[in-house]
């Protein structure tokens, strides 16, 4: 239960904060109408001393950020104004020793004559001409200090930096942040640095640090060095946000919104982070998307796996799904022993039958996926759940295997494949066999070898047998006569 203690005179107060100056506690308040005040905290029945404070002229103050360099306190006051009306300010705060000098941490320096009170004084270090700065955030990355201003306008927000040890700090602009109508900024670290940016438009952003800059969503103009992209959060009219950790060290973000329509309230949203380790994506070389756009399948040459991603129809972003991907023992740990003590090693340990995948195709209903495997000289048939997108191995046909009364051939170096319009035939090219093999396809998706034709086989229009010297094949274009000289003991 809250108990009333004291009232303070303010003028459109927008932000309250507490800060420490030379080991003493102060209460700071940013007033939108004209000034920013710093009051000593003295405790007792009326803990805030209103008469001994410092009032900094700060038209349209909208936010505060505080940090220390060595043992000296600095504060940034954001100004929500257009060009030429007011600028954001960086102040150094100390405690006055006399009319001209103050103790700024362990340093004794001259303070500004118009920035002194009974208990606190200041020096203006720098101004920032950031239009409509609605919020400011201070943070450090790898020995560099940053100030990020959220600009509530159609243009970008702005990022400034300086060396973390510089005293007093003087910042230089280093980046226009890819935002529009940004209302707040929150810095957080989750393996790499991020900025949560609330925006008053259709969506807010999470910007990701790539080592030199913060990146937003990837697009066609994104340079290869900037592929560490951010995220868009579809939440309209967001005005404020923050990030916090639970007791279990899970990361959460909460965002609140405003409305100027007939509905006077808007629900806030609570988001929980998730971190997915993408693995077994070594040598991705073939990709196929489901017809409904929900799933993307990537065949990987080196990891001998088929990785499945779930795709957002709204943003187009994809998310790795380990449980529904086809991952082999080879994907996790490649066998490198050329002369193992155990001679009979199961082929599955080598990634069979996904060694050297080169082509993939669905049937029209997308209930089955057909994959060629160059190194195995094989075609794999995978059953597919159209709702979940999950794959399950159904059949493997490889070179030399018996299929019905025929022995499969022409699949050495299996590479390309294509399905007939009626979906009752599947054709596969054998790169090393210089062949095209044909399979019959049944209703359950399984395949049966039918025939193959190889480079170098001879078509002819007459032949000799033991009965006649020459038999002319007048109807050679029909199925009545053999069309080629067969091989591999296959019957005509």
Residue, then its C-alpha position, 0 to 999 in steps of 0.5 A: x500500500x502506498x502512503x502519501x509523503x510529499x508533493x513537488x511543484x512540476x510543470x508537465x513532468x514526463x520522467x522521474x529518476x534518481x541519480x548519485x552525485x559525489x556519493x549523494x542521492x538526488x531526485x531528477x525530474x524532466x518537465x516538458x514545459x521548460x526545465x529539468x530539476x535536480x533535488x537533493x534527497x535528505x530523508x525524513x518526513x519531507x525527503x526531497x529538498x525543493x529549495x536547494x535544487x538545480x533547474x536546468x533550462x531544457x525546453x520540451x524535455x522528454x527523457x533523461x539518461x544518466x551515466x558516470x565517467x571515472x567518478x563523475x556524473x553525467x546526464x543527457x536531457x532529450x528535447x522533443x522539438x523540431x530543428x532550431x527550436x531546442x536541442x538535447x543536452x549533455x550535462x556534467x553534474x557536481x556539488x558547488x564549493x564556492x561561487x565559481x567552482x564545484x567538485x565534479x567527482x574527484x576533480x575541481x572545475x569551474x561550473x557554469x554561472x547559470x547552472x548552480x544551486x545550493x547543493x548541485x551545479x553543472x556544466x554544459x558539455x555538448x548539445x545534439x541537434x536531433x529532431x523530435x528526440x522522444x527518448x534517449x538511451x545510454x550504453x557501452x559496447x566493447x569499450x565504446x560509449x553510445x547515446x541513442x536518440x529515438x526520433x519521433x518523426x518519419x526520418x531515422x533515429x540517431x546514434x552517437x559514440x565516443x571512447x568510454x574512457x574519454x573525460x569529459x565525453x564528447x560524442x560524434x554521430x556514427x549511424x542513422x538508425x533505421x526507424x520511423x516514428x520511434x518513441x522509445x529505446x531499450x538496450x539489452x544484451x543476449x549473446x550480442x547487443x540489441x536495441x528494442x525500438x517502439x514505434x507509433x506506426x504499424x510495427x516496432x523493431x528489434x535492431x541487432x548489432x553486427x560489430x559496427x552498427x545496428x541493423x534492422x530488417x534485411x532487404x535487397x539493399x543489405x550489404x553482405x557484411x550486414x546480414x546480421x539483421x533485426x526483427x519486426x514486431x507487429x504491434x501498432x502505436x507503441x509508445x513505450x517498452x522495456x526489457x527484463x529478466x525473470x528469476x529463471x534468466x529468461x528474457x521478456x519484453x513488454x510494450x504499451x500503446x496509445x490510441x487516439x480513436x473512439x476506443x480509449x484503451x489498448x492492451x499491452x503485450x508481453x513477449x518472451x525471447x527464444x534462442x534457437x541454435x541452427x545446426x546441420x546447415x552445412x553446404x545448403x545447395x537445394x531448396x524447396x518451398x511448400x505450395x502454401x508457403x508455410x515450410x521451406x526445405x533445404x538439402x545440405x551437401x556436407x551435413x547430409x541433412x534436410x533442414x526444415x524451416x517454418x515460414x511466417x506468411x506475414x513477415x516472410x521470416x523463417x524459423x529453424x525446426x530441429x524436430x521436423x528436420x531430417x538430421x542424420x548421425x553424420x550431420x552431428x558427427x562426421x565419420x573420419x576413420x578410413x580403417x575402422x576396427x569394426x568393418x561392418x559400419x551401418x551406412x546410416x552413420x555416413x548419412x545414407x541415403x542423403x549423401x550428395x543431394x542434388x535435386x528435390x521435387x514434390x508431387x502435386x498434393x505435396x504428400x511426398x518428397x523425392x530426392x536424388x543422392x549423387x554419392x549414393x546413386x539413389x532416389x529417396x522417397x519421403x512421406x510428408x505430413x501436409x499439416x505439420x510439414x514433417x518428413x518420414x523416409x518411405x523408400x530408397x532405390x539405389x543403383x544395382x538394387x532389385x526392383x521387381x524383376x529388374x535390376x536398377x541401373x542408370x542412377x550412378x551419380x543421380x542428379x536431376x529429376x522430374x515428374x510427369x504431368x500425370x504423376x505416374x512416372x518419375x525421371x532421374x538423370x545419372x550424371x556418371x552413368x550418362x543415363x536417364x532412368x524412368x520409374x513407375x509411381x504408384x498411388x502411395x508414392x512409392x517407385x518401381x524401376x521401369x527402364x533406363x537409356x544410356x549415352x552410346x546405346x544404338x538405335x537401329x532399323x534392321x537386325x540379323x537373326x538365325x532365321x533370316x539374313x536381314x529382317x527389315x523393321x517397317x514398323x520400327x516406330x511402334x512397340x512391336x520391335x526393339x528400339x535400342x540395343x539393351x544393356x545390363x542383361x535387361x530384356x527388350 
